[in-house]
Amino acid sequence: MPQHKSAIKRVRQTIKRRNANRMKRSKMRTLFKKVLTSTSKEEANAVINEAVSYIDRMAKVGIIHKNNAANKKSRLVRFVNKLA
């Protein structure tokens, strides 16, 4: 356990930020799965815009790497395009 006042505060901040990032990452994964589990193209198109926008936001903030975001978006778009 840290002894300095600033280190104690840093631990509190880290815990708070980690929990916030975990919630955001969880929401991103949920949106990702929502697109991949859709059965019709119309249903997928309704969700993909929100998912891509959220993935871009997470990359901008730094929760995921920009290349990881690009790979995720590419995978979603390929999936939606394959739907008939």
C-alpha positions, 0 to 999 in steps of 0.5 A, a space after each residue: 500500500 502506498 504511503 504518500 498522500 499523492 500515491 494514495 490519491 493516484 491509486 483511487 484515480 486508477 481504480 476509478 478510471 479502470 472501472 470506467 474503461 471496463 464499462 466502456 469496453 463492455 458496452 463496445 463488445 455488446 454492440 459488436 455482438 449485437 451486430 454479429 448476431 443480427 440475422 437480416 441486413 436491415 437489422 444489422 444496418 440499424 445497429 452497425 452505425 452505432 457500433 462503428 461510432 462507438 468503436 471510433 470513440 473508444 479509439 480516439 480516447 485511447 481505450 483501444 488502439 486505432 488499428 484494433 478499431 479499424 480491424 473491428 469495423 472492417 469485420 463488422 462491415 464484411 459481416 453485414 455485406 455478406 448478409 443477403 
